[in-house]
Amino acid sequence: MSRRLPIYFLIDISESMVGEPVQQVEEGLAAIIQALKTDPYAIETAWVSIIVFAGQAKTLVPLQEIINFYPPRFPIGSGTSLSKGLGHLMYEMRRNQVKTTYDQKGDWKPIVFLFTDGVPTDDSKAVIAEWKQNWQRAANMIAISFGNETDAHTLSELTDNVLSFKNADGNAYKQFFRWVTDSIKTSSVSVENNFTGFEMARLDGDTLSKIDLTKHPPVTQSVDSNFVVLSAKCQNTKRPYLMKFRRTLSSSGISDFQTLSYRLVGAFQVDNTYFELSDETGSKQKIHTGELVGSPTCPCCGNQIGFALCVCGNIHCIGDEEESTCPWCGNKGRYEVGEGGFDVNRTQG
């Protein structure tokens, strides 16, 4: 067997990735694998694994040869536990590592692509220290920010290669994943020619650029402030769904003063792995509905109201039935439209 070039994708699947971002990542990884299967150097050397993390971490695809790889569907979870994501990555790297012996040459330095669109919702100091001690020199990591408010300072603790992905237009994702593919291809050629084993493709500056790490102070918060995500269940199908609102600043009419609100992006079905990948001990913060603009229909059954709050504190959909049943607690009751708004539990995002 030829020497392996292990490539790990460590991907943030927190609630803020729900909708178009996670769909684009799914399609992008499928395009990467399809392209690599036609590259003779990649077929000989590249082995790929996908690890996802939200409040919990999970191996979606164990490390395997390119030729046997089929891209998976991505789940969504609550929270952005970078510590659990990194911890699981290091566990997989230790478990899979082939070391050099008298009889064989071991793996080339692993390459890790870390994708995230927010800030960690837990304390990741200990696991970052472990990464620095055991893996920072033994692996090549590239951290890619999928949003303007990503915690670049924390990413800089892991690697000098912290990049910003600008989703400027419909072709941006295609260009980005083409860059990832090119980086893997050039790295495969490099190891075959006994060079360093890691060759990052050229950055175009428009879609992807290196972040100036000196301009990003530490961020400390327990929820992602870029989005508000609310967890709900369909009354009819009992399936969970997420309502996603994006942070928006607008002029208040007063000079140099802006108001903050969160505008609806959409409502999206998720499956029950959402609960498996969520951090149940995470912060339970609230938001007032007066800060939320827009109300969705139910993405599971089409009920016109996807945002009804039960006395148990959980959200579900309602239709034109006279009596509704909460899919969370089983409570039955009738709903009326109130005024003034109310506080509701938000997820960690």
Long-range contacts (C-beta under 8 A, 24 or more apart in sequence): 2-44, 2-45, 3-45, 3-105, 3-106, 3-107, 3-108, 3-191, 4-45, 4-46, 4-47, 4-98, 4-107, 4-108, 5-45, 5-46, 5-47, 5-107, 5-108, 5-110, 5-111, 5-187, 5-188, 5-191, 5-197, 6-47, 6-49, 6-63, 6-93, 6-96, 6-97, 6-107, 6-108, 6-110, 6-111, 7-46, 7-47, 7-48, 7-49, 7-110, 7-111, 7-112, 7-113, 7-184, 8-48, 8-49, 8-50, 8-51, 8-63, 8-89, 8-92, 8-93, 8-110, 8-111, 8-112, 8-113, 9-48, 9-49, 9-50, 9-51, 9-112, 9-113, 9-115, 10-51, 10-52, 10-53, 10-85, 10-86, 10-89, 10-112, 10-113, 10-114, 10-115, 11-50, 11-51, 11-52, 11-53, 11-74, 11-114, 11-115, 12-52, 12-53, 12-54, 12-80, 12-85, 12-115, 12-116, 12-117, 12-118, 12-146, 13-52, 13-53, 13-54, 13-74, 13-75, 13-76, 13-77, 13-277, 14-54, 14-55, 14-76, 14-77, 14-78, 14-79, 14-80, 14-117, 14-118, 14-121, 14-224, 14-348, 14-349, 15-54, 15-76, 15-77, 15-78, 15-227, 15-229, 15-231, 15-242, 15-244, 15-347, 15-348, 15-349, 16-117, 16-118, 16-147, 16-224, 16-226, 16-227, 16-229, 16-244, 16-349, 17-76, 17-117, 17-146, 18-76, 18-229, 18-242, 18-244, 18-268, 18-270, 19-244, 19-265, 19-266, 19-268, 21-117, 21-146, 22-74, 22-76, 24-173, 25-74, 25-115, 26-71, 26-72, 26-73, 26-74, 27-173, 28-173, 28-174, 28-176, 28-177, 28-180, 29-71, 29-177, 30-71, 31-174, 31-177, 31-178, 31-181, 32-177, 32-180, 32-181, 32-184, 33-66, 33-69, 33-70, 33-71, 35-181, 35-185, 36-66, 36-181, 36-184, 36-185, 37-66, 37-67, 39-185, 39-188, 41-185, 41-188, 41-189, 41-192, 42-66, 42-184, 42-185, 42-188, 43-67, 44-188, 44-192, 45-108, 45-188, 45-191, 45-192, 46-184, 46-188, 49-92, 49-96, 51-85, 51-88, 51-89, 51-92, 52-77, 52-85, 52-277, 53-77, 53-80, 53-81, 53-82, 53-84, 53-85, 53-88, 53-277, 54-78, 54-79, 54-80, 54-81, 54-277, 54-278, 54-279, 55-79, 55-80, 55-81, 55-84, 55-121, 55-277, 55-278, 55-279, 55-280, 55-282, 55-348, 56-81, 56-84, 56-276, 56-277, 56-278, 56-279, 57-81, 57-84, 57-85, 57-87, 57-88, 57-89, 57-277, 58-88, 58-276, 58-277, 59-88, 59-92, 62-92, 63-92, 63-96, 75-270, 75-271, 75-273, 75-274, 75-276, 75-277, 76-242, 76-268, 76-270, 76-274, 76-277, 77-273, 77-274, 77-276, 77-277, 77-278, 77-279, 78-229, 78-231, 78-274, 78-277, 78-278, 78-279, 78-282, 78-347, 78-348, 78-349, 79-121, 79-122, 79-278, 79-279, 79-282, 79-347, 79-348, 79-349, 80-116, 80-118, 80-119, 80-120, 80-121, 80-122, 80-224, 80-348, 80-349, 81-120, 81-121, 81-122, 81-279, 82-116, 82-120, 82-122, 82-124, 82-127, 82-154, 83-120, 83-122, 83-123, 83-124, 83-126, 83-127, 84-122, 86-124, 86-127, 86-128, 86-130, 86-131, 86-158, 87-127, 87-130, 90-127, 90-130, 90-131, 90-134, 90-135, 93-135, 93-139, 108-191, 108-197, 109-138, 109-139, 109-140, 109-197, 109-198, 110-138, 110-139, 110-140, 111-139, 111-140, 111-141, 111-142, 111-184, 111-187, 111-198, 112-139, 112-140, 112-141, 112-142, 113-141, 113-142, 113-144, 113-180, 114-141, 114-142, 114-143, 114-144, 114-155, 114-158, 114-159, 115-144, 115-146, 116-143, 116-144, 116-145, 116-146, 116-150, 116-155, 117-145, 117-146, 117-147, 117-150, 117-226, 118-147, 118-149, 118-150, 118-151, 118-224, 118-226, 118-227, 118-349, 119-149, 119-150, 119-151, 119-154, 119-219, 119-221, 119-224, 119-225, 120-151, 120-154, 121-221, 121-222, 121-223, 121-224, 121-279, 121-282, 121-283, 121-348, 121-349, 122-222, 122-279, 122-282, 124-154, 128-154, 128-157, 128-158, 131-158, 132-157, 132-158, 140-197, 140-198, 142-183, 142-200, 144-176, 144-208, 145-211, 147-226, 148-226, 149-225, 149-226, 151-216, 151-218, 151-219, 152-211, 152-213, 152-216, 153-213, 153-216, 153-217, 153-218, 153-219, 154-218, 154-219, 156-213, 156-216, 160-213, 161-200, 161-210, 162-210, 162-211, 162-213, 163-203, 163-208, 163-209, 163-210, 163-211, 164-208, 164-209, 164-210, 164-211, 165-207, 165-208, 166-206, 166-207, 166-208, 166-209, 168-206, 168-207, 172-207, 175-204, 175-207, 175-208, 176-207, 176-208, 179-203, 179-204, 179-207, 179-208, 222-282, 222-283, 222-285, 222-348, 223-283, 223-285, 223-346, 223-347, 223-348, 223-349, 224-348, 224-349, 225-349, 226-349, 227-262, 227-265, 227-349, 228-262, 228-287, 228-291, 228-292, 228-346, 228-349, 229-346, 229-347, 229-349, 230-307, 230-315, 230-344, 230-345, 230-346, 230-347, 231-274, 231-314, 231-315, 231-345, 231-347, 232-267, 232-306, 232-307, 232-314, 232-315, 232-316, 232-317, 233-314, 233-315, 233-316, 233-317, 233-327, 233-328, 234-298, 234-300, 234-301, 234-303, 234-316, 234-317, 234-327, 235-298, 235-301, 235-303, 235-316, 235-317, 235-318, 235-319, 235-324, 235-325, 235-326, 235-327, 236-298, 236-300, 236-301, 236-303, 236-317, 236-319, 237-300, 237-301, 238-327, 239-269, 239-270, 239-271, 239-300, 240-269, 240-270, 240-271, 240-272, 240-274, 240-275, 241-267, 241-268, 241-269, 241-270, 241-298, 241-299, 241-300, 241-306, 242-267, 242-268, 242-270, 242-274, 242-347, 243-267, 243-296, 243-306, 243-307, 243-315, 244-268, 245-292, 245-293, 245-294, 248-293, 260-291, 261-291, 261-292, 261-293, 262-287, 262-291, 262-292, 262-293, 263-293, 263-294, 264-292, 264-293, 264-294, 264-295, 264-296, 266-296, 266-299, 267-296, 267-297, 267-298, 267-299, 267-306, 268-299, 269-299, 269-300, 278-347, 279-348, 282-347, 282-348, 283-348, 284-345, 285-345, 285-346, 286-343, 286-344, 286-345, 286-346, 287-343, 287-344, 287-346, 288-341, 288-342, 288-343, 288-344, 289-341, 289-342, 289-343, 289-344, 290-341, 308-335, 309-342, 309-344, 313-345, 314-345, 315-344
